[in-house]
Amino acid sequence: MQQDNSSFWSDIKAYEEQLAKSPNSFCFVRLSEVYLTVGLIDDALHTARQGVTIHPGYLGGQRALAMACHAKGLNDECLAALKLVTVGMPEDQQSQKLLGRLSADAGDHDAARQAFRTVLEFVPDDVESRMQLESLEFAVGSTDTSPSADEDDGEEIIEDLEEYEEIDILEEDEPVSESVSQEPPFKAELTAEPTRDPLSTATLAEQYVKQGIIEKALEIYRSILADDPANSAVSIRIAELAQPESVTAAVKPQGTADNALSALEGWLENIRRVKSCR
C-alpha cells in the first residue's frame, strides 16, 4: 500500500512539473484526477478550473471539473459541466448517472429520466440506471389519481404474485373517493424525503466492489471523503480501488436473474409504501 501511495505522489510531482513547464498542457486533467484520488479536493478543483479556463471546449477538462465540484459539494457548477460532457460524450456512463442523480435532487426529473434513459441505450443491462429510472417514473405516475390508472398499474404489478392477491381484493372494496383523498398526504411525504442519497455509505461501496462496479464504489467513497476530508481510511481505500489490480480482484457481478430479482424487490417495496399510505 505504501508503494501505491508513493506512486500517486510520484505522478503528482511529474504532472506538476510538466504543467509548470507548459501551462497550456492538457495534463491538468490527469493531475486533477490524481489529486482527487488522494483526497486533495481543493487542489483538484483549482487545477481543473485553471485548465478549463484555458481549454473551455475540452470535454475531458469539463469532466474533471465536474468530478472535483461534486467532491466539493458544488452541485450547480458540477451540473453545468456535466451537461457539456454528456452532450459531447453521451456514452460516458458515470457522467450520465451523476447528472441523473443531481438533476433529480434539484427537482429536474425530466433531465434525470433522460440521463438514465441514455445510459440504458448504451448499456441495457445496467440495473442501477433501470431502477433509478423506474423510481422516477413511479413517482410521476403516483400523482395520477385516476381510478382506472391505479387499477391498471396494480394489475400489471400484482399479476403472478400470489402474496399480493389479498391486498388487491381489499383495495377493490375501498371507495374510490377515499383513495383519492389520501393521495395528497402521500405526495407530501415524497417531497419531504431528504435529497441526499441515504445509500451512499461505505457498506454500499463495498457491495459495488464485490460486484465489480469499481467506478461506482469510488464515486461513493469520494462523496464520503467530501463530507469528511480528514478520513484517512477512506482516502486509502480510494487509492486501493483506483489501482488497475482492484478491477481484476473484484468479485464477478451478479447474474441477470439476481439483478432482476433485486429490481423486482425494490419495486415491490415501493408498492408496499404506496399501499400503506392509502
C-alpha positions in Angstrom: 0.0 0.0 0.0 2.9 2.4 0.7 4.2 1.7 -2.7 0.9 2.5 -4.2 0.7 5.8 -2.4 4.3 6.7 -3.4 3.3 6.0 -7.0 0.5 8.6 -6.7 2.8 11.2 -5.3 5.3 10.5 -8.0 2.6 11.0 -10.6 1.6 14.2 -8.9 5.1 15.5 -8.9 5.6 14.6 -12.6 2.4 16.3 -13.7 3.0 19.4 -11.6 6.5 19.8 -13.2 5.0 19.2 -16.7 2.3 21.8 -16.1 4.8 24.3 -14.7 6.9 24.0 -17.9 3.8 24.1 -20.2 0.8 25.9 -18.6 -1.3 25.1 -21.7 -0.7 21.3 -21.3 -3.7 19.1 -21.3 -2.2 17.1 -18.4 -4.1 19.2 -16.0 -6.9 16.6 -16.3 -4.8 13.7 -15.1 -3.3 15.9 -12.3 -6.8 16.9 -11.1 -7.9 13.2 -11.1 -4.8 12.1 -9.1 -5.4 14.9 -6.6 -8.9 13.7 -6.2 -7.8 10.1 -5.7 -5.6 11.0 -2.8 -8.2 13.3 -1.3 -6.7 16.7 -2.2 -10.1 18.1 -3.3 -9.2 21.8 -3.3 -6.1 21.1 -5.4 -8.2 19.0 -7.8 -10.8 21.8 -8.1 -8.2 24.6 -8.6 -6.3 22.6 -11.2 -9.5 21.7 -13.2 -10.8 25.3 -13.1 -7.5 26.7 -14.4 -7.3 24.1 -17.2 -10.9 24.6 -18.3 -10.3 28.4 -18.4 -7.5 27.7 -20.9 -9.3 24.9 -22.8 -13.1 25.5 -22.3 -14.0 23.2 -25.2 -12.0 20.2 -23.9 -14.6 17.7 -22.6 -12.0 15.8 -20.6 -11.3 19.0 -18.7 -15.0 19.7 -18.1 -15.4 16.2 -16.8 -12.5 16.6 -14.4 -14.1 19.9 -13.3 -17.5 18.2 -12.8 -16.0 15.4 -10.6 -14.0 17.9 -8.5 -17.0 20.1 -8.0 -19.1 17.0 -7.0 -16.5 16.1 -4.4 -16.5 19.6 -3.1 -20.3 19.7 -3.0 -20.7 22.4 -5.7 -23.6 20.8 -7.4 -24.6 23.8 -9.6 -21.2 24.1 -11.1 -21.0 20.3 -11.4 -24.3 20.2 -13.3 -23.2 22.9 -15.7 -20.0 20.9 -16.5 -21.9 17.6 -16.7 -24.3 18.9 -19.3 -21.5 19.9 -21.6 -19.8 16.5 -21.1 -23.0 14.4 -21.7 -23.9 16.3 -24.8 -20.5 15.8 -26.3 -19.9 12.3 -24.9 -23.4 10.7 -24.3 -21.7 7.3 -23.8 -20.0 8.5 -20.6 -22.0 6.4 -18.2 -20.5 7.8 -15.0 -21.2 11.4 -16.1 -24.8 10.5 -17.2 -25.5 8.7 -13.9 -24.2 11.6 -11.9 -26.2 14.0 -14.0 -29.3 12.0 -13.4 -28.9 11.9 -9.6 -28.0 15.6 -9.3 -30.9 16.6 -11.6 -33.3 14.5 -9.5 -32.0 16.1 -6.3 -32.5 19.5 -7.9 -36.1 18.7 -8.8 -35.5 18.4 -12.6 -37.0 15.0 -13.0 -37.2 15.3 -16.8 -33.5 15.8 -17.1 -32.9 13.0 -14.6 -35.0 10.5 -16.6 -33.4 11.5 -19.8 -29.9 10.9 -18.4 -30.8 7.4 -17.1 -32.5 6.5 -20.4 -29.3 7.5 -22.3 -27.3 5.1 -20.1 -29.7 2.3 -20.9 -29.4 3.0 -24.6 -25.7 2.1 -24.4 -25.9 -0.5 -21.6 -29.5 -2.0 -21.5 -28.5 -4.3 -18.6 -27.4 -1.5 -16.2 -29.6 -2.4 -13.2 -28.8 0.7 -11.2 -29.9 3.0 -14.0 -33.0 1.0 -14.7 -34.1 1.1 -11.0 -33.4 4.8 -10.8 -35.5 5.4 -14.0 -38.3 3.2 -12.7 -38.3 5.0 -9.4 -38.6 8.4 -11.1 -41.3 7.2 -13.4 -43.2 5.6 -10.4 -43.0 9.0 -8.6 -44.6 10.7 -11.6 -47.2 8.0 -12.0 -48.2 8.2 -8.4 -49.6 11.7 -8.9 -52.3 10.3 -11.2 -55.3 9.9 -9.0 -57.5 8.4 -11.8 -59.2 5.2 -10.6 -58.6 3.4 -13.9 -54.8 4.3 -13.9 -54.5 2.9 -10.3 -56.3 -0.3 -11.3 -54.3 -0.9 -14.5 -50.9 -0.3 -12.7 -52.0 -2.6 -9.9 -53.0 -5.4 -12.2 -49.7 -5.3 -14.1 -47.6 -5.4 -10.9 -49.6 -7.8 -8.9 -50.0 -10.3 -11.7 -48.5 -13.7 -10.9 -47.6 -12.5 -7.3 -49.9 -14.6 -5.0 -48.8 -12.8 -1.9 -50.4 -9.6 -3.1 -53.8 -11.0 -4.2 -55.4 -10.4 -0.8 -54.1 -6.8 -0.8 -55.6 -6.2 -4.2 -59.0 -7.6 -3.1 -59.0 -5.2 -0.1 -58.3 -2.2 -2.2 -61.1 -3.0 -4.6 -63.5 -2.9 -1.7 -62.4 0.6 -0.7 -64.4 3.6 -2.0 -62.6 5.4 -4.9 -63.1 8.7 -3.1 -61.2 7.6 -0.1 -58.1 6.5 -2.1 -58.2 9.9 -3.9 -58.5 11.8 -0.7 -55.4 10.0 0.7 -53.2 10.9 -2.3 -52.1 14.4 -1.2 -50.5 13.3 2.1 -48.6 10.6 0.1 -47.2 13.3 -2.3 -46.3 15.5 0.6 -44.4 12.6 2.2 -42.4 12.0 -1.1 -41.4 15.7 -1.2 -40.4 15.6 2.5 -37.8 12.9 1.9 -34.1 14.0 2.2 -32.5 14.8 -1.2 -29.2 13.2 -0.2 -28.9 9.5 -1.2 -29.0 7.5 2.1 -27.3 4.5 0.4 -24.1 6.4 -0.2 -22.2 4.5 2.5 -19.0 2.6 2.8 -21.1 -0.6 3.1 -22.8 0.0 -0.2 -19.5 0.9 -1.8 -18.0 -2.4 -0.8 -21.1 -4.2 -2.3 -20.3 -2.5 -5.6 -16.7 -3.6 -5.2 -17.9 -7.2 -4.8 -20.0 -6.8 -7.9 -17.0 -5.5 -9.9 -18.5 -1.9 -10.2 -15.4 -0.1 -9.1 -16.2 3.3 -10.6 -19.5 3.4 -8.6 -17.6 2.3 -5.4 -15.1 5.1 -6.0 -17.8 7.6 -6.5 -19.4 6.8 -3.2 -16.1 6.8 -1.3 -15.2 10.2 -2.9 -18.6 11.5 -1.7 -17.9 10.3 1.8 -14.4 11.9 1.6 -16.0 15.2 0.5 -18.1 15.2 3.7 -15.1 14.1 5.9 -11.8 15.2 4.2 -9.8 14.0 7.3 -11.0 10.4 6.9 -7.7 8.7 6.1 -9.2 5.3 5.9 -11.5 6.4 3.1 -8.5 8.1 1.3 -6.5 4.8 1.5 -9.5 2.8 0.2 -9.9 5.2 -2.7 -6.2 4.8 -3.6 -6.6 1.0 -3.4 -9.6 0.9 -5.7 -8.0 3.3 -8.2 -5.3 0.8 -8.9 -5.9 -1.4 -12.0 -5.4 -4.5 -9.9 -8.6 -3.7 -7.9 -10.7 -4.3 -11.0 -9.4 -7.8 -11.6 -9.6 -8.6 -7.9 -13.3 -7.6 -7.6 -15.9 -10.3 -7.4 -17.8 -11.1 -10.5 -21.0 -9.1 -10.9 -24.3 -10.7 -10.1 -26.1 -12.6 -12.8 -29.1 -11.3 -14.8 -31.5 -13.3 -12.7 -30.2 -11.9 -9.4 -30.3 -8.4 -10.8 -33.9 -8.9 -12.0 -34.8 -10.2 -8.5 -33.2 -7.2 -6.8 -35.1 -4.8 -9.1 -38.4 -6.6 -8.5 -37.9 -6.5 -4.7 -37.2 -2.7 -4.9 -40.3 -2.2 -7.0 -42.5 -4.2 -4.5 -41.1 -2.2 -1.6 -42.4 0.9 -3.4 -45.8 -0.7 -3.8 -45.9 -1.5 -0.1 -45.2 2.1 0.7 -47.9 3.3 -1.6 -50.4 0.9 -0.1 -49.5 1.8 3.5 -50.2 5.5 2.7 -53.6 4.9 1.2 
